[in-house]
Amino acid sequence: MNDDIEEPTKDDMKMTARMLAAAPSAAQQHCVCVVVDDDTKQRKLTADDCEAGVFVVGGAAGSNTGYISWKQRIYEELALFVVWLRFALICLAYNLYVVFMTSRNLAFYRFPVGTPNLPDAGFDIIPASDGWLSSLMAELPVKLALVAVFVICGFSLFDNRRDSPKPHAVSMLVRMGIVCLLGQSVRILTFLSTSLPGASTFCSSPDAGLIQPQTLREVFLTRFVLRLNGNCGDLLFSGHMLHLIIFVSTFCRYADACFAPRIKGRSVSVLKFLLWCAVLVQAVGIISLRHHYTVDVVVACYFTPLLWYWYCHKISPVDYTIPPGRQQQAISIPAPTEILITNSESP
C-alpha cells in the first residue's frame, strides 16, 4: 500500500480511459488501481488481478468493506439470470405443455362424469358458496404472497455489504421455481393415479361431459384450458395451496436478510404471520367454492413444507451464486464509482 500517491484528477481519469481504449493490453500488465469513492484507497495489483478484472469492481479494490451499489447488483443479477435462462425456458415449456395442458386434459379424459360427490368433513363444516367473497378468499392470498416475494427481491438490490451480500433475487426465484416444478410433478402423478369423483357441483353433473375431451388428440394437442371451472379430475392435491405455501416459505426464508437493515425484527415477524394466516384463508375459500375436497387441501399443507425442507436443507442448502466462469463478465461491467487504471511502468 502506498499512501503517498496523489489523488487522481478528472483529467487523469479521462486520459487513462483513452489510453485503455487505445491499448487495452495495458490492463494485462502490472498496474496500479486507484479507486475514487467516499474513502479513497490505492493498492498495487498483480498481473493476475488485472487479468481477472478485479480493478473494475466499484469501491476500494480488494477490500471487503463498504457496500455494493444497486446498479452493480443489477449487473450481477443479469449475469446470474443468463446462467439460468435455458433452465427457465425449459421450465416454462414444461409448465405450459405438461402442467397446464396435457396432465389436466388426461385427468379430465379419465374422469367419471356424473359421479356423486364423496362424503367430506370440510363440506359438512364449511357451507358451499360461489359468491365474490369465497372467490376472493381462494384467489387473492396466492397473488399477495407472490407480490411479497417480488418485494423482497427488490429489497435484495440495496444495502449489500461486500463482506456479507444479500441473496440474489434470481437465486430466490430459481429456488422457488424448482420446488414448484417438483411439487407439480408429484401432484400430476398423484391425481392421475386415481380418478376421484368431482368435488364441485358442475363436475358431479352430466354437464361436465359436454366439455370433456373425447380423444387423445384433444388431450395432447388441441385442448388448452386455464379456467379453474374448465376442468375436472385434477384434485389430489391442491395446486393453489402448493404454490401459496411455496411462496410463503420463500418469503420466510429470505425476508430477514433482504429487508435488513431497513425493516427488521418484529415487523418482519408480523408479515410472516399474516402470510401464514393467508394460507388458512385460502384453504377455507377453496373448500367453500368446492374446487377441492378437504383431503386435497390437507395433503398440500403437509406435503409442501416437507418438500421445501427436503430441497432447501438436503438437496440445495446453499443459495445459487454466479459461477466462476461468469464472475468476470459480471464484474467487468463498469460500476458507478470512478476508477483509474494506469500502467505502473508509465511515467
C-alpha positions in Angstrom: 0.0 0.0 0.0 1.4 3.3 -1.0 -0.1 6.2 1.0 1.9 8.9 -0.9 0.3 8.5 -4.3 -1.7 11.7 -5.1 -5.4 11.5 -5.6 -6.1 11.4 -9.4 -7.9 14.4 -11.0 -10.7 14.2 -13.5 -8.3 14.9 -16.3 -6.1 12.0 -15.2 -9.2 9.7 -15.4 -10.1 10.8 -18.9 -6.6 10.4 -20.1 -6.4 6.9 -18.6 -9.7 5.9 -20.1 -8.4 7.0 -23.6 -5.2 5.1 -23.0 -7.0 1.9 -22.1 -9.4 2.2 -25.1 -6.4 2.6 -27.4 -4.2 -0.1 -25.7 -6.5 -2.5 -23.7 -3.5 -4.8 -23.3 -2.2 -2.4 -20.7 -4.7 -3.9 -18.3 -2.9 -7.3 -18.6 0.3 -5.8 -17.3 1.3 -4.9 -13.7 -0.9 -2.0 -12.9 -1.9 0.5 -10.2 -5.6 0.6 -9.3 -6.9 3.9 -8.0 -10.5 3.8 -6.8 -12.2 7.0 -6.1 -15.1 6.9 -3.7 -16.0 8.2 -0.2 -12.9 6.5 1.2 -10.1 6.8 -1.4 -7.7 3.9 -1.3 -5.0 2.7 -3.6 -3.0 -0.5 -3.9 -0.8 -2.3 -6.5 -2.4 -5.3 -8.2 -0.6 -8.2 -9.7 -1.0 -9.2 -13.3 -3.4 -12.0 -12.3 -5.6 -9.5 -10.5 -5.7 -7.2 -13.6 -6.5 -10.1 -15.9 -9.3 -11.3 -13.6 -10.9 -7.9 -13.8 -10.5 -7.1 -10.1 -9.7 -3.5 -11.0 -13.2 -2.9 -12.3 -15.0 -3.5 -9.0 -16.6 -0.4 -7.6 -15.4 0.8 -4.2 -12.0 0.0 -2.6 -10.2 -2.6 -4.8 -9.6 -5.8 -2.9 -11.4 -4.5 0.2 -14.3 -6.3 1.9 -15.6 -3.2 3.5 -18.3 -0.9 2.2 -21.4 -1.5 0.2 -22.2 -2.8 -3.3 -24.1 -0.2 -5.4 -27.6 -1.2 -6.6 -26.5 -0.7 -10.2 -23.6 -3.2 -9.8 -26.1 -5.6 -8.1 -28.4 -5.4 -11.1 -25.4 -6.4 -13.3 -24.8 -9.4 -11.1 -28.5 -10.3 -11.3 -28.4 -10.2 -15.1 -25.3 -12.4 -15.2 -27.0 -14.9 -12.9 -30.1 -14.7 -15.0 -28.2 -15.6 -18.1 -26.8 -18.7 -16.4 -30.3 -19.9 -15.5 -32.0 -18.7 -18.7 -32.0 -22.1 -20.5 -33.4 -23.8 -17.4 -36.1 -21.2 -17.1 -37.2 -21.7 -20.7 -37.4 -25.4 -20.2 -39.4 -25.0 -17.1 -41.8 -22.6 -18.9 -42.3 -25.1 -21.7 -42.9 -27.9 -19.2 -45.5 -25.8 -17.3 -47.4 -24.8 -20.4 -47.5 -28.2 -22.1 -47.4 -30.7 -19.2 -48.7 -29.0 -16.1 -51.4 -26.7 -17.6 -52.4 -28.8 -20.7 -51.6 -32.5 -21.0 -51.9 -33.6 -17.4 -55.1 -31.8 -16.8 -56.6 -33.0 -20.0 -55.6 -36.5 -19.3 -57.2 -36.3 -15.8 -60.4 -35.0 -17.3 -60.3 -37.6 -20.1 -60.3 -40.4 -17.4 -62.7 -38.6 -15.1 -66.0 -40.4 -14.3 -68.6 -37.8 -15.3 -71.8 -37.7 -13.3 -70.4 -39.5 -10.2 -71.8 -38.1 -6.9 -69.5 -36.2 -4.5 -67.6 -38.1 -1.9 -68.5 -37.6 1.8 -66.3 -34.8 3.1 -65.9 -33.4 6.6 -64.9 -30.0 5.3 -68.1 -29.8 3.2 -70.1 -30.5 6.3 -68.5 -27.7 8.3 -68.0 -25.0 5.6 -71.1 -24.2 3.6 -70.9 -24.1 -0.2 -70.6 -20.7 -1.8 -69.8 -19.3 -5.2 -70.0 -15.6 -4.2 -67.4 -13.0 -4.7 -66.1 -13.3 -1.1 -65.3 -17.0 -1.5 -63.6 -16.4 -4.8 -61.5 -13.6 -3.3 -60.5 -15.9 -0.4 -59.5 -18.6 -2.8 -57.6 -16.4 -5.3 -56.2 -13.3 -3.5 -53.8 -14.9 -0.9 -51.6 -16.7 -3.5 -51.3 -13.4 -5.5 -50.4 -11.4 -2.4 -47.8 -14.0 -1.4 -46.2 -13.8 -4.9 -46.1 -10.0 -4.7 -44.4 -10.3 -1.3 -41.7 -12.5 -2.8 -41.1 -9.9 -5.5 -40.9 -7.2 -2.8 -38.1 -8.9 -1.0 -36.4 -9.5 -4.4 -36.5 -5.7 -4.8 -35.1 -5.1 -1.4 -32.2 -7.5 -2.1 -30.7 -5.0 -4.5 -30.0 -2.5 -1.8 -27.8 -2.3 1.3 -25.5 -5.1 0.2 -22.3 -5.2 2.3 -19.3 -6.5 0.4 -18.4 -9.0 3.1 -22.0 -10.3 3.5 -24.1 -9.6 0.5 -27.8 -10.5 0.5 -29.1 -13.5 -1.5 -29.6 -12.7 -5.2 -33.1 -12.2 -6.4 -32.6 -14.7 -9.3 -31.4 -17.3 -6.8 -34.5 -16.9 -4.7 -36.8 -17.2 -7.8 -34.9 -20.2 -9.1 -35.2 -22.0 -5.8 -38.9 -21.2 -5.6 -39.4 -22.3 -9.2 -37.6 -25.6 -8.8 -39.7 -26.5 -5.7 -42.9 -25.6 -7.6 -41.7 -27.8 -10.5 -41.1 -30.7 -8.2 -44.4 -30.2 -6.4 -46.4 -30.0 -9.6 -44.7 -33.2 -10.9 -45.6 -35.1 -7.8 -49.1 -33.7 -7.9 -49.6 -34.9 -11.5 -48.5 -38.4 -10.6 -50.9 -38.3 -7.7 -54.1 -37.2 -9.4 -53.5 -39.4 -12.4 -53.1 -42.5 -10.2 -56.7 -42.5 -9.0 -59.6 -40.6 -10.6 -61.8 -39.2 -7.8 -65.4 -38.1 -8.3 -65.7 -34.3 -8.8 -65.8 -32.0 -5.8 -67.8 -29.3 -7.5 -71.4 -29.3 -8.5 -70.5 -28.9 -12.1 -68.1 -31.9 -12.2 -70.6 -34.2 -10.4 -73.3 -33.4 -13.0 -73.7 -34.8 -16.6 -73.0 -31.2 -17.9 -69.3 -31.9 -17.5 -69.4 -34.4 -20.3 -70.2 -31.6 -22.7 -66.6 -30.2 -22.5 -64.8 -33.4 -21.6 -62.0 -34.3 -24.1 -63.1 -37.3 -26.1 -59.9 -38.2 -28.0 -56.2 -38.4 -27.2 -55.6 -35.8 -29.9 -57.6 -33.4 -27.8 -55.6 -34.4 -24.7 -52.2 -33.9 -26.2 -52.6 -31.4 -29.0 -55.7 -29.2 -29.2 -57.3 -28.6 -25.8 -55.7 -25.9 -23.7 -57.9 -24.6 -20.8 -56.6 -22.4 -18.0 -60.0 -21.7 -16.3 -60.5 -23.4 -12.9 -64.0 -24.5 -13.8 -63.0 -25.7 -17.2 -61.5 -29.0 -16.0 -62.4 -31.9 -13.7 -60.3 -34.7 -12.2 -57.1 -32.9 -11.2 -57.9 -33.0 -7.5 -55.4 -34.6 -5.2 -53.7 -32.4 -4.2 -54.5 -28.6 -4.4 -52.2 -26.8 -6.8 -53.3 -23.4 -5.3 -52.2 -24.5 -1.9 -48.9 -25.9 -3.2 -48.0 -22.6 -4.8 -49.1 -20.4 -1.9 -47.1 -22.4 0.7 -44.0 -22.3 -1.5 -44.4 -18.6 -1.9 -44.8 -18.1 1.8 -41.9 -20.4 2.6 -39.7 -18.4 0.2 -40.6 -15.2 1.9 -40.0 -16.6 5.3 -36.6 -17.9 4.3 -35.3 -14.7 2.8 -37.3 -11.8 4.4 -35.0 -11.1 7.3 -31.9 -10.9 5.1 -33.5 -8.9 2.4 -35.3 -6.4 4.5 -32.3 -5.6 6.7 -31.4 -3.0 7.8 -34.5 -1.1 6.8 -37.1 -3.4 8.2 -36.3 -6.0 10.8 -37.3 -7.8 14.0 -41.0 -7.7 15.0 -42.2 -6.1 11.7 -40.9 -8.9 9.6 -42.3 -11.5 12.0 -45.7 -9.8 11.7 -45.5 -10.0 7.9 -44.7 -13.7 8.1 -47.6 -14.4 10.5 -50.0 -12.6 8.2 -48.9 -14.6 5.2 -49.5 -17.9 7.1 -52.9 -16.6 8.1 -53.5 -16.1 4.4 -52.8 -19.8 3.9 -55.7 -20.6 6.2 -57.9 -18.1 4.5 -57.2 -19.6 1.1 -57.9 -23.1 2.4 -61.3 -22.1 3.6 -62.1 -20.3 0.3 -61.1 -23.4 -1.8 -63.3 -25.7 0.3 -66.2 -23.2 0.2 -66.1 -23.0 -3.6 -65.9 -26.8 -3.8 -62.8 -26.6 -6.0 -61.2 -29.4 -4.0 -62.0 -31.9 -1.3 -60.7 -31.2 2.2 -58.1 -34.0 1.8 -56.7 -32.2 -1.2 -56.0 -29.2 0.9 -54.7 -31.2 3.9 -52.3 -33.2 1.8 -50.9 -30.0 0.2 -50.5 -28.4 3.7 -48.2 -31.1 5.0 -46.6 -32.3 1.7 -45.4 -28.8 0.5 -43.5 -27.8 3.7 -41.8 -31.2 3.7 -40.8 -30.8 0.1 -39.5 -27.3 0.7 -37.5 -28.5 3.7 -36.1 -31.5 1.8 -34.9 -29.4 -1.1 -33.6 -26.4 0.8 -31.8 -28.4 3.5 -30.9 -31.7 1.9 -30.6 -31.1 -1.9 -29.6 -27.4 -2.2 -28.8 -25.8 1.2 -26.6 -23.1 -0.3 -28.1 -20.3 -2.4 -27.1 -20.1 -6.0 -24.3 -17.7 -7.0 -22.6 -16.6 -10.2 -20.3 -19.5 -11.4 -16.6 -18.7 -11.5 -16.6 -18.5 -15.3 -19.3 -15.9 -15.3 -18.0 -13.7 -12.4 -15.6 -11.8 -14.6 -18.4 -10.9 -17.0 -20.5 -9.5 -14.1 -17.5 -7.6 -12.6 -16.4 -6.2 -16.0 -19.5 -4.0 -16.3 -18.4 -0.6 -15.1 -19.5 0.2 -11.6 -20.8 3.7 -10.8 -17.7 4.6 -8.8 -14.9 6.2 -10.7 -11.8 4.1 -11.3 -8.4 4.9 -12.7 -6.1 2.3 -14.1 -2.6 3.1 -15.3 0.4 1.0 -16.3 2.9 1.0 -13.5 5.8 1.4 -15.9 4.3 4.6 -17.5 5.6 7.9 -16.2 
